[in-house]
Structures are given as structure tokens and as C-alpha cells.
Amino acid sequence: MDYLEKSGIECFLIPEKWIFPIPPEFNPPKSDAYLKKRYLLIVEKMPIGTFSESQKQWEEWMNEDLLDDLYDLVSTLNLRDIGPHNLYFVDPSHLALIDTKEWPEGTNSLKYITRYLNPEMKLYWRQKLKNNLN
């Protein structure tokens, strides 16, 4: 992601992704349990844990510096679907950004992550949002 290189933010890791077309002659078994897909997405393996582990790490490892960088990234690129479900800790100072999809203006979900922060970081995040969104 060019923004990360230009901004100098180093706490986010983005896995390489490759997308390949699936040959049209390939057909899954005929069943409601299968949907025909047109593409295969392959993503670089990252050393991340489960969603439950991610939630715990968000509470234990999130700090003001990471939240500042997260706010800058999200508000600059309009990445609104953020949280432990697609932003996993690799170690206490690096997060793997799994979903880099941009969302239309007005779909702001910055308040969503508050529930995953410890009490001190909740206060910090709420104040940051209050100062920057007014």
C-alpha cells in the first residue's frame, strides 16, 4: 500500500495477495452447499492467531501510538471495516491488515473498535474521535 510507504508508518503489515481466474469448465458439485466461484484468492500466510486471541491482544497490546497510526490510516484511506476480525496483531508492535477494501464516504465505523480496547485506551480513542470528528 503506497500510503504506508509514503507516510513512514511501519506498524502495519499487509500480506501479498494473488487472484487467479478459475477455468469456466470447472464446476463444483451440484448442491445448494456449493456456489460456483470465478476467482481464487491466495493470500500470504501471516503469523496471526484466532479471532478470540486477536480480541485479547487488542485489549492488552493496543497503545496510543498504534491508535494514532490506525486513525491516520483509516481516515486517510477510508478503511472503515476495522477491528480484530481483519486487523490482527503479529506481535505487540505490528498489526497485519487483512482487509484493505475502501468503503464509500459516510460508512464511518471508527467507534466500533472501542469495545475491544482496555479502559485506558477506550478513553484515549474516544477523546481522539471527539477532537478529530468535530
Backbone torsions as a table, in degrees:
resi	resn	phi	psi	omega
1	MET	NA	118.4	-176.1
2	ASP	-56.9	-37.5	-177.7
3	TYR	-57.1	-42.6	-178.2
4	LEU	-63.7	-40.5	178.2
5	GLU	-65.7	-45.3	-178.2
6	LYS	-68.2	-35.5	-176.0
7	SER	-81.4	-20.1	-177.6
8	GLY	82.0	4.8	177.5
9	ILE	-70.5	125.2	-175.3
10	GLU	-115.3	1.3	-174.8
11	CYS	-85.0	-9.5	-178.7
12	PHE	-105.0	132.6	175.6
13	LEU	-112.8	134.9	-179.6
14	ILE	-119.6	119.4	-179.6
15	PRO	-68.0	146.4	173.4
16	GLU	-65.6	146.6	179.7
17	LYS	-134.6	141.8	176.9
18	TRP	-131.0	139.6	178.5
19	ILE	-124.4	133.3	-177.3
20	PHE	-126.7	138.2	175.4
21	PRO	-71.5	141.0	175.2
22	ILE	-89.5	130.5	-179.2
23	PRO	-53.5	136.9	-176.4
24	PRO	-61.8	-23.3	-179.5
25	GLU	-76.7	-12.3	177.5
26	PHE	-74.9	126.1	178.5
27	ASN	-129.5	130.0	176.5
28	PRO	-70.5	167.5	176.4
29	PRO	-56.1	146.2	179.2
30	LYS	-75.6	103.6	-178.3
31	SER	-167.6	150.0	176.6
32	ASP	-67.1	-14.9	-179.2
33	ALA	-77.5	-13.4	-177.4
34	TYR	-119.1	138.9	173.9
35	LEU	-117.4	136.9	177.8
36	LYS	-71.4	130.5	178.2
37	LYS	-110.5	149.5	179.4
38	ARG	-96.1	-22.8	-175.0
39	TYR	-134.1	154.3	175.1
40	LEU	-115.4	124.5	178.5
41	LEU	-102.8	125.5	176.2
42	ILE	-115.5	130.4	-176.2
43	VAL	-122.9	136.9	176.8
44	GLU	-54.6	135.1	179.0
45	LYS	-69.4	132.3	178.3
46	MET	-120.0	147.6	-179.3
47	PRO	-78.9	73.2	-179.0
48	ILE	-116.0	159.3	-179.9
49	GLY	-99.8	-157.1	179.9
50	THR	-80.7	169.4	176.9
51	PHE	-60.5	-40.9	179.0
52	SER	-61.3	-43.2	176.7
53	GLU	-64.5	-39.3	179.0
54	SER	-61.3	-43.5	178.1
55	GLN	-59.1	-43.9	-179.6
56	LYS	-64.9	-41.7	179.7
57	GLN	-66.3	-36.3	176.4
58	TRP	-59.7	-40.7	-179.0
59	GLU	-71.9	-38.2	-174.9
60	GLU	-87.2	-36.7	-169.7
61	TRP	-103.2	-18.6	-176.6
62	MET	-65.4	136.4	-179.6
63	ASN	-136.4	176.2	-175.7
64	GLU	-61.7	-41.5	-179.7
65	ASP	-62.1	-45.3	178.8
66	LEU	-64.5	-40.9	178.7
67	LEU	-64.9	-37.9	176.9
68	ASP	-62.3	-46.9	178.9
69	ASP	-65.1	-39.0	178.0
70	LEU	-62.5	-45.2	178.9
71	TYR	-60.2	-45.8	179.6
72	ASP	-60.2	-45.3	-179.4
73	LEU	-62.5	-50.8	-175.8
74	VAL	-65.4	-44.3	-176.7
75	SER	-74.2	-31.1	179.2
76	THR	-74.6	-43.8	-174.9
77	LEU	-98.4	-1.3	-179.9
78	ASN	60.5	38.7	175.7
79	LEU	-85.9	103.1	-171.1
80	ARG	-100.8	-19.3	-177.3
81	ASP	-92.8	73.9	-174.8
82	ILE	-114.1	153.4	178.3
83	GLY	151.7	-177.3	-177.8
84	PRO	-62.2	-15.9	-179.1
85	HIS	-77.4	-19.3	177.6
86	ASN	-143.2	14.4	176.6
87	LEU	-137.7	88.9	-171.8
88	TYR	-98.9	140.9	173.9
89	PHE	-72.4	133.3	172.6
90	VAL	-93.4	-37.4	173.5
91	ASP	-155.6	178.5	-174.8
92	PRO	-61.4	-14.6	-178.4
93	SER	-120.1	5.7	-179.7
94	HIS	-135.6	138.1	178.1
95	LEU	-118.8	135.7	174.4
96	ALA	-89.3	120.5	-179.3
97	LEU	-91.2	100.9	-173.2
98	ILE	-79.1	-42.1	-175.7
99	ASP	-112.8	112.5	-177.0
100	THR	-107.3	19.7	-178.9
101	LYS	-68.4	134.4	175.2
102	GLU	-87.0	146.3	-178.4
103	TRP	-114.4	154.2	179.1
104	PRO	-60.8	154.8	175.3
105	GLU	-54.4	146.5	175.9
106	GLY	90.7	-1.6	179.0
107	THR	-102.4	38.5	-175.0
108	ASN	-64.7	122.6	176.8
109	SER	-126.3	33.0	-179.0
110	LEU	-61.4	-31.2	-179.9
111	LYS	-71.0	-21.3	-176.2
112	TYR	-55.1	-40.8	-173.8
113	ILE	-72.2	-15.0	-177.0
114	THR	-52.4	-38.9	-177.2
115	ARG	-62.2	-18.8	-177.3
116	TYR	-96.9	-1.0	-176.4
117	LEU	-95.9	154.4	174.7
118	ASN	-72.8	165.5	-174.5
119	PRO	-53.9	-40.6	-179.7
120	GLU	-65.2	-44.4	-179.3
121	MET	-72.8	-29.0	173.9
122	LYS	-59.9	-46.6	178.5
123	LEU	-60.9	-44.5	-179.8
124	TYR	-61.5	-46.9	-177.6
125	TRP	-64.8	-44.7	179.1
126	ARG	-60.9	-41.2	178.9
127	GLN	-66.9	-40.0	178.2
128	LYS	-62.0	-45.1	178.3
129	LEU	-63.4	-43.3	-179.9
130	LYS	-61.0	-44.3	-178.6
131	ASN	-69.8	-34.1	-174.0
132	ASN	-95.6	-20.3	-177.1
133	LEU	-99.1	-4.1	178.7
134	ASN	-94.3	NA	NA
